[in-house]
Amino acid sequence: MNYLKQINIFWDFHETHSFTTTEIALYFHFLRVCNHCQWKNPFKRNNSKVQSDLGISYKSLKTARNRLMQAGLITFKTQAGSANVTYTLFNFDDVDDEKVQTSAIFDEVRDEVRDEVRDEVRDEVRAAKDKYKTKTKTKTKEKKKDNLKIIQKDPEEEANALYALYPSKCPKRGASTGKCSRNKDKLKALLKVKPFDELRLTIDRYVEECGKTGTYMKNFSTFLNNLPDVSQYREDRQEEHAVTDRSIQILNLLGNGKK
C-alpha cells in the first residue's frame, strides 16, 4: 500500500464529501495504525483505544467511521459483545493515476464497497436465520416433550388409582381380598399392554356384578392374573340399556292406552 497515494486520494475524496475534522483524524489514525502493522489489512482496533487516542466519544467514533465507510474509504466488522472491531482500508495501489483526478474513482470505490458490504450483510443475515431456525427447532422439540409429559400420565399414579378401586374386603363374606404391594407392580405391567380406561372399566364392572349377584370376590392377585373380558361387560351394559329402553316404550304405550 502506497502511503502517499492513500493520502492524496483521501484529499480528493474530501473535495467531494467535505469530511469533518473527526472523520479526517479517524482516517489518518487508521492509516497510521495500518502502516505500523506493516500494511496488514484488515486489522483490529479496540474502540476504547481509538477513543482515547483521538479524544472522542463512542458516539463520535460510530458516526465518523460510518461516514468513511459510506464514502468508500473503509469497511469494518463489529461483533456483538466485543469492543474489538476489524477495519479494512481501501487500497488505491491498483487505481490508475488518471482516475484519481476524476469522479470515476469514486464510482469504482463506491461500487466495490457496496458489493463488499452487501455480501457481508447477506452472510450475516443467513447466519442469523440459521441460528433462529436452530433455536426454533430446539424450542419446538422442547415444547413437544413438554406436551408429551402432560399427555403421558404417571404409571405410578394410574396403578395406585386402579389399586384403590378394588375393595380390601369382599362385601359378601367380609374376608380380605389379599391386596398387597405386589398387586401394584402387576398393575404397572398391565398398563403397558392395556389402556387405563379398559382396566378401570374391568374392575368397576366386576365389583358391580359381584355386588348385584352376591358372588364372592376373587383374591385380587387371582383377579389380575385372570382378567374378565371387558367386551362382555360392554355387551351386558348395552343389553341393559336396550331392555331399559324397551321397558320405557311399553310403559309409555300402556299409559297412552289408559287415556
Beta strands, then each sheet from edge to edge (+ up, - down):
strand 1: 43-46
strand 2: 74-77
strand 3: 84-89
sheet 1: 1+ 3- 2+
end
